[in-house]
Amino acid sequence: MSGAEEDMKKQTESILRELSAEEREILWRVIKAERDKLHMKNPRGINEDIWKAITEIIK
């Protein structure tokens, strides 16, 4: 791994460690929604899935 890649990895890890529990849950749910739609040629409903996750977590 090059120096730039290592720096980026450290920055990413630092940002992820600083997330609150709610922010981590939102991030996880967004990643899951994207993975669920990844196989689709024209994914539909991703925005609704993300919005639903956010509203459920904030309540």
PDBQT receptor file of N, H, CA, C and O in Angstrom, charges set to zero:
ATOM      1  N   MET A   1       0.857  -1.173   0.000  1.00  0.00    +0.000 N 
ATOM      2  CA  MET A   1       0.000   0.000   0.000  1.00  0.00    +0.000 C 
ATOM      3  C   MET A   1       0.900   1.232   0.000  1.00  0.00    +0.000 C 
ATOM      4  O   MET A   1       1.867   1.302   0.759  1.00  0.00    +0.000 OA
ATOM      5  N   SER A   2       0.583   2.189  -0.843  1.00  0.00    +0.000 N 
ATOM      6  H   SER A   2      -0.202   2.132  -1.460  1.00  0.00    +0.000 HD
ATOM      7  CA  SER A   2       1.394   3.401  -0.917  1.00  0.00    +0.000 C 
ATOM      8  C   SER A   2       1.114   4.311   0.272  1.00  0.00    +0.000 C 
ATOM      9  O   SER A   2       0.155   4.108   1.016  1.00  0.00    +0.000 OA
ATOM     10  N   GLY A   3       1.961   5.310   0.435  1.00  0.00    +0.000 N 
ATOM     11  H   GLY A   3       2.740   5.475  -0.169  1.00  0.00    +0.000 HD
ATOM     12  CA  GLY A   3       1.800   6.254   1.533  1.00  0.00    +0.000 C 
ATOM     13  C   GLY A   3       0.470   6.993   1.477  1.00  0.00    +0.000 C 
ATOM     14  O   GLY A   3      -0.174   7.199   2.506  1.00  0.00    +0.000 OA
ATOM     15  N   ALA A   4       0.061   7.391   0.276  1.00  0.00    +0.000 N 
ATOM     16  H   ALA A   4       0.584   7.223  -0.559  1.00  0.00    +0.000 HD
ATOM     17  CA  ALA A   4      -1.211   8.110   0.114  1.00  0.00    +0.000 C 
ATOM     18  C   ALA A   4      -2.386   7.208   0.471  1.00  0.00    +0.000 C 
ATOM     19  O   ALA A   4      -3.336   7.650   1.118  1.00  0.00    +0.000 OA
ATOM     20  N   GLU A   5      -2.326   5.949   0.054  1.00  0.00    +0.000 N 
ATOM     21  H   GLU A   5      -1.554   5.590  -0.472  1.00  0.00    +0.000 HD
ATOM     22  CA  GLU A   5      -3.405   5.009   0.371  1.00  0.00    +0.000 C 
ATOM     23  C   GLU A   5      -3.469   4.757   1.871  1.00  0.00    +0.000 C 
ATOM     24  O   GLU A   5      -4.554   4.672   2.447  1.00  0.00    +0.000 OA
ATOM     25  N   GLU A   6      -2.312   4.640   2.498  1.00  0.00    +0.000 N 
ATOM     26  H   GLU A   6      -1.431   4.709   2.030  1.00  0.00    +0.000 HD
ATOM     27  CA  GLU A   6      -2.261   4.417   3.941  1.00  0.00    +0.000 C 
ATOM     28  C   GLU A   6      -2.838   5.610   4.692  1.00  0.00    +0.000 C 
ATOM     29  O   GLU A   6      -3.574   5.438   5.663  1.00  0.00    +0.000 OA
ATOM     30  N   ASP A   7      -2.504   6.823   4.244  1.00  0.00    +0.000 N 
ATOM     31  H   ASP A   7      -1.905   6.963   3.455  1.00  0.00    +0.000 HD
ATOM     32  CA  ASP A   7      -3.047   8.037   4.868  1.00  0.00    +0.000 C 
ATOM     33  C   ASP A   7      -4.566   8.090   4.735  1.00  0.00    +0.000 C 
ATOM     34  O   ASP A   7      -5.271   8.439   5.682  1.00  0.00    +0.000 OA
ATOM     35  N   MET A   8      -5.064   7.735   3.536  1.00  0.00    +0.000 N 
ATOM     36  H   MET A   8      -4.492   7.451   2.767  1.00  0.00    +0.000 HD
ATOM     37  CA  MET A   8      -6.505   7.749   3.309  1.00  0.00    +0.000 C 
ATOM     38  C   MET A   8      -7.189   6.720   4.208  1.00  0.00    +0.000 C 
ATOM     39  O   MET A   8      -8.254   6.986   4.764  1.00  0.00    +0.000 OA
ATOM     40  N   LYS A   9      -6.581   5.555   4.347  1.00  0.00    +0.000 N 
ATOM     41  H   LYS A   9      -5.715   5.338   3.895  1.00  0.00    +0.000 HD
ATOM     42  CA  LYS A   9      -7.143   4.510   5.204  1.00  0.00    +0.000 C 
ATOM     43  C   LYS A   9      -7.206   4.994   6.655  1.00  0.00    +0.000 C 
ATOM     44  O   LYS A   9      -8.211   4.787   7.336  1.00  0.00    +0.000 OA
ATOM     45  N   LYS A  10      -6.147   5.631   7.122  1.00  0.00    +0.000 N 
ATOM     46  H   LYS A  10      -5.331   5.799   6.569  1.00  0.00    +0.000 HD
ATOM     47  CA  LYS A  10      -6.126   6.144   8.498  1.00  0.00    +0.000 C 
ATOM     48  C   LYS A  10      -7.169   7.233   8.700  1.00  0.00    +0.000 C 
ATOM     49  O   LYS A  10      -7.832   7.270   9.736  1.00  0.00    +0.000 OA
ATOM     50  N   GLN A  11      -7.323   8.121   7.721  1.00  0.00    +0.000 N 
ATOM     51  H   GLN A  11      -6.785   8.091   6.879  1.00  0.00    +0.000 HD
ATOM     52  CA  GLN A  11      -8.339   9.177   7.814  1.00  0.00    +0.000 C 
ATOM     53  C   GLN A  11      -9.740   8.580   7.855  1.00  0.00    +0.000 C 
ATOM     54  O   GLN A  11     -10.582   9.013   8.642  1.00  0.00    +0.000 OA
ATOM     55  N   THR A  12      -9.989   7.591   7.009  1.00  0.00    +0.000 N 
ATOM     56  H   THR A  12      -9.305   7.240   6.369  1.00  0.00    +0.000 HD
ATOM     57  CA  THR A  12     -11.295   6.937   6.974  1.00  0.00    +0.000 C 
ATOM     58  C   THR A  12     -11.595   6.254   8.300  1.00  0.00    +0.000 C 
ATOM     59  O   THR A  12     -12.695   6.386   8.835  1.00  0.00    +0.000 OA
ATOM     60  N   GLU A  13     -10.620   5.525   8.830  1.00  0.00    +0.000 N 
ATOM     61  H   GLU A  13      -9.726   5.418   8.395  1.00  0.00    +0.000 HD
ATOM     62  CA  GLU A  13     -10.807   4.860  10.118  1.00  0.00    +0.000 C 
ATOM     63  C   GLU A  13     -11.067   5.864  11.225  1.00  0.00    +0.000 C 
ATOM     64  O   GLU A  13     -11.895   5.620  12.103  1.00  0.00    +0.000 OA
ATOM     65  N   SER A  14     -10.371   6.987  11.194  1.00  0.00    +0.000 N 
ATOM     66  H   SER A  14      -9.699   7.185  10.481  1.00  0.00    +0.000 HD
ATOM     67  CA  SER A  14     -10.558   8.024  12.202  1.00  0.00    +0.000 C 
ATOM     68  C   SER A  14     -11.974   8.596  12.136  1.00  0.00    +0.000 C 
ATOM     69  O   SER A  14     -12.624   8.778  13.166  1.00  0.00    +0.000 OA
ATOM     70  N   ILE A  15     -12.440   8.875  10.939  1.00  0.00    +0.000 N 
ATOM     71  H   ILE A  15     -11.912   8.727  10.103  1.00  0.00    +0.000 HD
ATOM     72  CA  ILE A  15     -13.793   9.410  10.760  1.00  0.00    +0.000 C 
ATOM     73  C   ILE A  15     -14.833   8.411  11.249  1.00  0.00    +0.000 C 
ATOM     74  O   ILE A  15     -15.780   8.790  11.939  1.00  0.00    +0.000 OA
ATOM     75  N   LEU A  16     -14.667   7.148  10.901  1.00  0.00    +0.000 N 
ATOM     76  H   LEU A  16     -13.899   6.840  10.341  1.00  0.00    +0.000 HD
ATOM     77  CA  LEU A  16     -15.629   6.122  11.308  1.00  0.00    +0.000 C 
ATOM     78  C   LEU A  16     -15.652   5.941  12.827  1.00  0.00    +0.000 C 
ATOM     79  O   LEU A  16     -16.713   5.710  13.407  1.00  0.00    +0.000 OA
ATOM     80  N   ARG A  17     -14.491   6.044  13.471  1.00  0.00    +0.000 N 
ATOM     81  H   ARG A  17     -13.629   6.232  13.000  1.00  0.00    +0.000 HD
ATOM     82  CA  ARG A  17     -14.443   5.924  14.940  1.00  0.00    +0.000 C 
ATOM     83  C   ARG A  17     -15.166   7.068  15.629  1.00  0.00    +0.000 C 
ATOM     84  O   ARG A  17     -15.699   6.896  16.725  1.00  0.00    +0.000 OA
ATOM     85  N   GLU A  18     -15.189   8.232  14.998  1.00  0.00    +0.000 N 
ATOM     86  H   GLU A  18     -14.756   8.372  14.107  1.00  0.00    +0.000 HD
ATOM     87  CA  GLU A  18     -15.795   9.418  15.608  1.00  0.00    +0.000 C 
ATOM     88  C   GLU A  18     -17.308   9.496  15.413  1.00  0.00    +0.000 C 
ATOM     89  O   GLU A  18     -17.956  10.363  15.997  1.00  0.00    +0.000 OA
ATOM     90  N   LEU A  19     -17.876   8.614  14.610  1.00  0.00    +0.000 N 
ATOM     91  H   LEU A  19     -17.349   7.909  14.135  1.00  0.00    +0.000 HD
ATOM     92  CA  LEU A  19     -19.322   8.633  14.371  1.00  0.00    +0.000 C 
ATOM     93  C   LEU A  19     -20.076   8.229  15.634  1.00  0.00    +0.000 C 
ATOM     94  O   LEU A  19     -19.628   7.374  16.398  1.00  0.00    +0.000 OA
ATOM     95  N   SER A  20     -21.219   8.857  15.832  1.00  0.00    +0.000 N 
ATOM     96  H   SER A  20     -21.583   9.551  15.211  1.00  0.00    +0.000 HD
ATOM     97  CA  SER A  20     -22.093   8.457  16.934  1.00  0.00    +0.000 C 
ATOM     98  C   SER A  20     -22.753   7.129  16.569  1.00  0.00    +0.000 C 
ATOM     99  O   SER A  20     -22.678   6.686  15.423  1.00  0.00    +0.000 OA
ATOM    100  N   ALA A  21     -23.386   6.511  17.531  1.00  0.00    +0.000 N 
ATOM    101  H   ALA A  21     -23.447   6.872  18.462  1.00  0.00    +0.000 HD
ATOM    102  CA  ALA A  21     -24.069   5.239  17.284  1.00  0.00    +0.000 C 
ATOM    103  C   ALA A  21     -25.157   5.411  16.221  1.00  0.00    +0.000 C 
ATOM    104  O   ALA A  21     -25.335   4.539  15.371  1.00  0.00    +0.000 OA
ATOM    105  N   GLU A  22     -25.877   6.521  16.268  1.00  0.00    +0.000 N 
ATOM    106  H   GLU A  22     -25.732   7.229  16.959  1.00  0.00    +0.000 HD
ATOM    107  CA  GLU A  22     -26.935   6.770  15.275  1.00  0.00    +0.000 C 
ATOM    108  C   GLU A  22     -26.338   6.960  13.887  1.00  0.00    +0.000 C 
ATOM    109  O   GLU A  22     -26.870   6.445  12.904  1.00  0.00    +0.000 OA
ATOM    110  N   GLU A  23     -25.236   7.699  13.806  1.00  0.00    +0.000 N 
ATOM    111  H   GLU A  23     -24.804   8.117  14.605  1.00  0.00    +0.000 HD
ATOM    112  CA  GLU A  23     -24.598   7.910  12.511  1.00  0.00    +0.000 C 
ATOM    113  C   GLU A  23     -24.074   6.602  11.939  1.00  0.00    +0.000 C 
ATOM    114  O   GLU A  23     -24.173   6.369  10.735  1.00  0.00    +0.000 OA
ATOM    115  N   ARG A  24     -23.518   5.748  12.789  1.00  0.00    +0.000 N 
ATOM    116  H   ARG A  24     -23.437   5.937  13.768  1.00  0.00    +0.000 HD
ATOM    117  CA  ARG A  24     -23.041   4.441  12.336  1.00  0.00    +0.000 C 
ATOM    118  C   ARG A  24     -24.193   3.596  11.811  1.00  0.00    +0.000 C 
ATOM    119  O   ARG A  24     -24.062   2.914  10.794  1.00  0.00    +0.000 OA
ATOM    120  N   GLU A  25     -25.324   3.646  12.512  1.00  0.00    +0.000 N 
ATOM    121  H   GLU A  25     -25.431   4.200  13.338  1.00  0.00    +0.000 HD
ATOM    122  CA  GLU A  25     -26.499   2.876  12.080  1.00  0.00    +0.000 C 
ATOM    123  C   GLU A  25     -27.001   3.373  10.720  1.00  0.00    +0.000 C 
ATOM    124  O   GLU A  25     -27.342   2.569   9.852  1.00  0.00    +0.000 OA
ATOM    125  N   ILE A  26     -27.046   4.689  10.536  1.00  0.00    +0.000 N 
ATOM    126  H   ILE A  26     -26.770   5.342  11.241  1.00  0.00    +0.000 HD
ATOM    127  CA  ILE A  26     -27.469   5.247   9.245  1.00  0.00    +0.000 C 
ATOM    128  C   ILE A  26     -26.504   4.809   8.150  1.00  0.00    +0.000 C 
ATOM    129  O   ILE A  26     -26.933   4.374   7.081  1.00  0.00    +0.000 OA
ATOM    130  N   LEU A  27     -25.209   4.920   8.410  1.00  0.00    +0.000 N 
ATOM    131  H   LEU A  27     -24.861   5.273   9.278  1.00  0.00    +0.000 HD
ATOM    132  CA  LEU A  27     -24.207   4.510   7.430  1.00  0.00    +0.000 C 
ATOM    133  C   LEU A  27     -24.380   3.040   7.064  1.00  0.00    +0.000 C 
ATOM    134  O   LEU A  27     -24.359   2.688   5.884  1.00  0.00    +0.000 OA
ATOM    135  N   TRP A  28     -24.547   2.192   8.051  1.00  0.00    +0.000 N 
ATOM    136  H   TRP A  28     -24.564   2.478   9.009  1.00  0.00    +0.000 HD
ATOM    137  CA  TRP A  28     -24.726   0.755   7.813  1.00  0.00    +0.000 C 
ATOM    138  C   TRP A  28     -25.961   0.492   6.963  1.00  0.00    +0.000 C 
ATOM    139  O   TRP A  28     -25.919  -0.313   6.032  1.00  0.00    +0.000 OA
ATOM    140  N   ARG A  29     -27.066   1.175   7.285  1.00  0.00    +0.000 N 
ATOM    141  H   ARG A  29     -27.099   1.829   8.040  1.00  0.00    +0.000 HD
ATOM    142  CA  ARG A  29     -28.316   0.948   6.549  1.00  0.00    +0.000 C 
ATOM    143  C   ARG A  29     -28.211   1.450   5.104  1.00  0.00    +0.000 C 
ATOM    144  O   ARG A  29     -28.772   0.838   4.195  1.00  0.00    +0.000 OA
ATOM    145  N   VAL A  30     -27.491   2.566   4.886  1.00  0.00    +0.000 N 
ATOM    146  H   VAL A  30     -27.034   3.064   5.623  1.00  0.00    +0.000 HD
ATOM    147  CA  VAL A  30     -27.291   3.077   3.523  1.00  0.00    +0.000 C 
ATOM    148  C   VAL A  30     -26.450   2.089   2.722  1.00  0.00    +0.000 C 
ATOM    149  O   VAL A  30     -26.772   1.788   1.572  1.00  0.00    +0.000 OA
ATOM    150  N   ILE A  31     -25.376   1.584   3.321  1.00  0.00    +0.000 N 
ATOM    151  H   ILE A  31     -25.114   1.829   4.254  1.00  0.00    +0.000 HD
ATOM    152  CA  ILE A  31     -24.532   0.602   2.632  1.00  0.00    +0.000 C 
ATOM    153  C   ILE A  31     -25.332  -0.649   2.302  1.00  0.00    +0.000 C 
ATOM    154  O   ILE A  31     -25.205  -1.194   1.206  1.00  0.00    +0.000 OA
ATOM    155  N   LYS A  32     -26.154  -1.109   3.236  1.00  0.00    +0.000 N 
ATOM    156  H   LYS A  32     -26.258  -0.667   4.127  1.00  0.00    +0.000 HD
ATOM    157  CA  LYS A  32     -26.983  -2.293   2.998  1.00  0.00    +0.000 C 
ATOM    158  C   LYS A  32     -27.970  -2.050   1.862  1.00  0.00    +0.000 C 
ATOM    159  O   LYS A  32     -28.151  -2.907   0.997  1.00  0.00    +0.000 OA
ATOM    160  N   ALA A  33     -28.612  -0.873   1.867  1.00  0.00    +0.000 N 
ATOM    161  H   ALA A  33     -28.465  -0.177   2.570  1.00  0.00    +0.000 HD
ATOM    162  CA  ALA A  33     -29.569  -0.551   0.801  1.00  0.00    +0.000 C 
ATOM    163  C   ALA A  33     -28.866  -0.530  -0.556  1.00  0.00    +0.000 C 
ATOM    164  O   ALA A  33     -29.410  -1.019  -1.546  1.00  0.00    +0.000 OA
ATOM    165  N   GLU A  34     -27.672   0.027  -0.600  1.00  0.00    +0.000 N 
ATOM    166  H   GLU A  34     -27.230   0.423   0.204  1.00  0.00    +0.000 HD
ATOM    167  CA  GLU A  34     -26.933   0.068  -1.861  1.00  0.00    +0.000 C 
ATOM    168  C   GLU A  34     -26.546  -1.338  -2.319  1.00  0.00    +0.000 C 
ATOM    169  O   GLU A  34     -26.652  -1.658  -3.503  1.00  0.00    +0.000 OA
ATOM    170  N   ARG A  35     -26.101  -2.169  -1.390  1.00  0.00    +0.000 N 
ATOM    171  H   ARG A  35     -26.014  -1.909  -0.428  1.00  0.00    +0.000 HD
ATOM    172  CA  ARG A  35     -25.744  -3.545  -1.754  1.00  0.00    +0.000 C 
ATOM    173  C   ARG A  35     -26.961  -4.316  -2.259  1.00  0.00    +0.000 C 
ATOM    174  O   ARG A  35     -26.858  -5.107  -3.197  1.00  0.00    +0.000 OA
ATOM    175  N   ASP A  36     -28.108  -4.082  -1.633  1.00  0.00    +0.000 N 
ATOM    176  H   ASP A  36     -28.191  -3.440  -0.871  1.00  0.00    +0.000 HD
ATOM    177  CA  ASP A  36     -29.326  -4.779  -2.045  1.00  0.00    +0.000 C 
ATOM    178  C   ASP A  36     -29.737  -4.416  -3.470  1.00  0.00    +0.000 C 
ATOM    179  O   ASP A  36     -30.375  -5.215  -4.155  1.00  0.00    +0.000 OA
ATOM    180  N   LYS A  37     -29.376  -3.220  -3.917  1.00  0.00    +0.000 N 
ATOM    181  H   LYS A  37     -28.858  -2.571  -3.361  1.00  0.00    +0.000 HD
ATOM    182  CA  LYS A  37     -29.784  -2.752  -5.247  1.00  0.00    +0.000 C 
ATOM    183  C   LYS A  37     -28.657  -2.858  -6.276  1.00  0.00    +0.000 C 
ATOM    184  O   LYS A  37     -28.872  -2.591  -7.458  1.00  0.00    +0.000 OA
ATOM    185  N   LEU A  38     -27.464  -3.246  -5.837  1.00  0.00    +0.000 N 
ATOM    186  H   LEU A  38     -27.289  -3.463  -4.877  1.00  0.00    +0.000 HD
ATOM    187  CA  LEU A  38     -26.290  -3.242  -6.706  1.00  0.00    +0.000 C 
ATOM    188  C   LEU A  38     -26.457  -4.112  -7.950  1.00  0.00    +0.000 C 
ATOM    189  O   LEU A  38     -25.953  -3.767  -9.019  1.00  0.00    +0.000 OA
ATOM    190  N   HIS A  39     -27.142  -5.205  -7.821  1.00  0.00    +0.000 N 
ATOM    191  H   HIS A  39     -27.551  -5.485  -6.953  1.00  0.00    +0.000 HD
ATOM    192  CA  HIS A  39     -27.305  -6.128  -8.950  1.00  0.00    +0.000 C 
ATOM    193  C   HIS A  39     -28.276  -5.612 -10.004  1.00  0.00    +0.000 C 
ATOM    194  O   HIS A  39     -28.306  -6.130 -11.121  1.00  0.00    +0.000 OA
ATOM    195  N   MET A  40     -29.058  -4.616  -9.671  1.00  0.00    +0.000 N 
ATOM    196  H   MET A  40     -29.034  -4.196  -8.764  1.00  0.00    +0.000 HD
ATOM    197  CA  MET A  40     -30.077  -4.111 -10.588  1.00  0.00    +0.000 C 
ATOM    198  C   MET A  40     -29.460  -3.197 -11.646  1.00  0.00    +0.000 C 
ATOM    199  O   MET A  40     -28.582  -2.388 -11.347  1.00  0.00    +0.000 OA
ATOM    200  N   LYS A  41     -29.926  -3.336 -12.870  1.00  0.00    +0.000 N 
ATOM    201  H   LYS A  41     -30.639  -3.993 -13.112  1.00  0.00    +0.000 HD
ATOM    202  CA  LYS A  41     -29.436  -2.466 -13.942  1.00  0.00    +0.000 C 
ATOM    203  C   LYS A  41     -29.895  -1.033 -13.709  1.00  0.00    +0.000 C 
ATOM    204  O   LYS A  41     -29.131  -0.087 -13.900  1.00  0.00    +0.000 OA
ATOM    205  N   ASN A  42     -31.134  -0.884 -13.301  1.00  0.00    +0.000 N 
ATOM    206  H   ASN A  42     -31.755  -1.653 -13.146  1.00  0.00    +0.000 HD
ATOM    207  CA  ASN A  42     -31.688   0.439 -13.027  1.00  0.00    +0.000 C 
ATOM    208  C   ASN A  42     -32.337   0.403 -11.643  1.00  0.00    +0.000 C 
ATOM    209  O   ASN A  42     -33.549   0.216 -11.533  1.00  0.00    +0.000 OA
ATOM    210  N   PRO A  43     -31.541   0.581 -10.588  1.00  0.00    +0.000 N 
ATOM    211  CA  PRO A  43     -32.086   0.447  -9.231  1.00  0.00    +0.000 C 
ATOM    212  C   PRO A  43     -33.180   1.477  -8.948  1.00  0.00    +0.000 C 
ATOM    213  O   PRO A  43     -33.042   2.663  -9.246  1.00  0.00    +0.000 OA
ATOM    214  N   ARG A  44     -34.236   0.996  -8.382  1.00  0.00    +0.000 N 
ATOM    215  H   ARG A  44     -34.349   0.032  -8.141  1.00  0.00    +0.000 HD
ATOM    216  CA  ARG A  44     -35.363   1.873  -8.031  1.00  0.00    +0.000 C 
ATOM    217  C   ARG A  44     -35.624   1.766  -6.541  1.00  0.00    +0.000 C 
ATOM    218  O   ARG A  44     -35.471   0.703  -5.940  1.00  0.00    +0.000 OA
ATOM    219  N   GLY A  45     -36.015   2.875  -5.965  1.00  0.00    +0.000 N 
ATOM    220  H   GLY A  45     -36.139   3.739  -6.453  1.00  0.00    +0.000 HD
ATOM    221  CA  GLY A  45     -36.410   2.871  -4.572  1.00  0.00    +0.000 C 
ATOM    222  C   GLY A  45     -35.271   3.077  -3.585  1.00  0.00    +0.000 C 
ATOM    223  O   GLY A  45     -35.496   3.026  -2.376  1.00  0.00    +0.000 OA
ATOM    224  N   ILE A  46     -34.055   3.309  -4.068  1.00  0.00    +0.000 N 
ATOM    225  H   ILE A  46     -33.872   3.350  -5.050  1.00  0.00    +0.000 HD
ATOM    226  CA  ILE A  46     -32.932   3.476  -3.152  1.00  0.00    +0.000 C 
ATOM    227  C   ILE A  46     -33.116   4.722  -2.289  1.00  0.00    +0.000 C 
ATOM    228  O   ILE A  46     -32.816   4.698  -1.095  1.00  0.00    +0.000 OA
ATOM    229  N   ASN A  47     -33.604   5.806  -2.880  1.00  0.00    +0.000 N 
ATOM    230  H   ASN A  47     -33.847   5.826  -3.850  1.00  0.00    +0.000 HD
ATOM    231  CA  ASN A  47     -33.812   7.029  -2.104  1.00  0.00    +0.000 C 
ATOM    232  C   ASN A  47     -34.840   6.812  -0.999  1.00  0.00    +0.000 C 
ATOM    233  O   ASN A  47     -34.677   7.301   0.119  1.00  0.00    +0.000 OA
ATOM    234  N   GLU A  48     -35.894   6.079  -1.320  1.00  0.00    +0.000 N 
ATOM    235  H   GLU A  48     -36.027   5.682  -2.228  1.00  0.00    +0.000 HD
ATOM    236  CA  GLU A  48     -36.919   5.798  -0.322  1.00  0.00    +0.000 C 
ATOM    237  C   GLU A  48     -36.360   4.923   0.800  1.00  0.00    +0.000 C 
ATOM    238  O   GLU A  48     -36.675   5.132   1.972  1.00  0.00    +0.000 OA
ATOM    239  N   ASP A  49     -35.525   3.938   0.435  1.00  0.00    +0.000 N 
ATOM    240  H   ASP A  49     -35.269   3.768  -0.517  1.00  0.00    +0.000 HD
ATOM    241  CA  ASP A  49     -34.903   3.074   1.447  1.00  0.00    +0.000 C 
ATOM    242  C   ASP A  49     -34.022   3.884   2.393  1.00  0.00    +0.000 C 
ATOM    243  O   ASP A  49     -34.055   3.686   3.608  1.00  0.00    +0.000 OA
ATOM    244  N   ILE A  50     -33.238   4.794   1.831  1.00  0.00    +0.000 N 
ATOM    245  H   ILE A  50     -33.211   4.955   0.844  1.00  0.00    +0.000 HD
ATOM    246  CA  ILE A  50     -32.352   5.623   2.649  1.00  0.00    +0.000 C 
ATOM    247  C   ILE A  50     -33.171   6.557   3.527  1.00  0.00    +0.000 C 
ATOM    248  O   ILE A  50     -32.876   6.713   4.713  1.00  0.00    +0.000 OA
ATOM    249  N   TRP A  51     -34.191   7.175   2.957  1.00  0.00    +0.000 N 
ATOM    250  H   TRP A  51     -34.430   7.049   1.994  1.00  0.00    +0.000 HD
ATOM    251  CA  TRP A  51     -35.048   8.090   3.727  1.00  0.00    +0.000 C 
ATOM    252  C   TRP A  51     -35.734   7.342   4.873  1.00  0.00    +0.000 C 
ATOM    253  O   TRP A  51     -35.811   7.855   5.990  1.00  0.00    +0.000 OA
ATOM    254  N   LYS A  52     -36.229   6.145   4.603  1.00  0.00    +0.000 N 
ATOM    255  H   LYS A  52     -36.167   5.728   3.696  1.00  0.00    +0.000 HD
ATOM    256  CA  LYS A  52     -36.882   5.338   5.631  1.00  0.00    +0.000 C 
ATOM    257  C   LYS A  52     -35.899   5.024   6.768  1.00  0.00    +0.000 C 
ATOM    258  O   LYS A  52     -36.250   5.126   7.943  1.00  0.00    +0.000 OA
ATOM    259  N   ALA A  53     -34.680   4.644   6.413  1.00  0.00    +0.000 N 
ATOM    260  H   ALA A  53     -34.395   4.561   5.458  1.00  0.00    +0.000 HD
ATOM    261  CA  ALA A  53     -33.673   4.332   7.428  1.00  0.00    +0.000 C 
ATOM    262  C   ALA A  53     -33.394   5.557   8.304  1.00  0.00    +0.000 C 
ATOM    263  O   ALA A  53     -33.331   5.450   9.528  1.00  0.00    +0.000 OA
ATOM    264  N   ILE A  54     -33.233   6.692   7.684  1.00  0.00    +0.000 N 
ATOM    265  H   ILE A  54     -33.284   6.780   6.689  1.00  0.00    +0.000 HD
ATOM    266  CA  ILE A  54     -32.931   7.919   8.432  1.00  0.00    +0.000 C 
ATOM    267  C   ILE A  54     -34.078   8.283   9.356  1.00  0.00    +0.000 C 
ATOM    268  O   ILE A  54     -33.853   8.589  10.527  1.00  0.00    +0.000 OA
ATOM    269  N   THR A  55     -35.308   8.255   8.851  1.00  0.00    +0.000 N 
ATOM    270  H   THR A  55     -35.492   8.007   7.900  1.00  0.00    +0.000 HD
ATOM    271  CA  THR A  55     -36.441   8.644   9.690  1.00  0.00    +0.000 C 
ATOM    272  C   THR A  55     -36.665   7.652  10.833  1.00  0.00    +0.000 C 
ATOM    273  O   THR A  55     -37.055   8.055  11.929  1.00  0.00    +0.000 OA
ATOM    274  N   GLU A  56     -36.424   6.372  10.594  1.00  0.00    +0.000 N 
ATOM    275  H   GLU A  56     -36.107   6.045   9.704  1.00  0.00    +0.000 HD
ATOM    276  CA  GLU A  56     -36.574   5.374  11.673  1.00  0.00    +0.000 C 
ATOM    277  C   GLU A  56     -35.542   5.580  12.773  1.00  0.00    +0.000 C 
ATOM    278  O   GLU A  56     -35.847   5.428  13.956  1.00  0.00    +0.000 OA
ATOM    279  N   ILE A  57     -34.336   5.923  12.383  1.00  0.00    +0.000 N 
ATOM    280  H   ILE A  57     -34.089   6.047  11.422  1.00  0.00    +0.000 HD
ATOM    281  CA  ILE A  57     -33.246   6.072  13.350  1.00  0.00    +0.000 C 
ATOM    282  C   ILE A  57     -33.370   7.366  14.139  1.00  0.00    +0.000 C 
ATOM    283  O   ILE A  57     -33.045   7.396  15.326  1.00  0.00    +0.000 OA
ATOM    284  N   ILE A  58     -33.828   8.423  13.509  1.00  0.00    +0.000 N 
ATOM    285  H   ILE A  58     -34.092   8.398  12.544  1.00  0.00    +0.000 HD
ATOM    286  CA  ILE A  58     -33.915   9.716  14.224  1.00  0.00    +0.000 C 
ATOM    287  C   ILE A  58     -35.055   9.722  15.225  1.00  0.00    +0.000 C 
ATOM    288  O   ILE A  58     -34.984  10.431  16.229  1.00  0.00    +0.000 OA
ATOM    289  N   LYS A  59     -36.095   8.956  14.979  1.00  0.00    +0.000 N 
ATOM    290  H   LYS A  59     -36.153   8.381  14.163  1.00  0.00    +0.000 HD
ATOM    291  CA  LYS A  59     -37.262   8.974  15.898  1.00  0.00    +0.000 C 
ATOM    292  C   LYS A  59     -36.905   8.455  17.248  1.00  0.00    +0.000 C 
ATOM    293  O   LYS A  59     -37.759   8.401  18.134  1.00  0.00    +0.000 OA
TER     294      LYS A  59
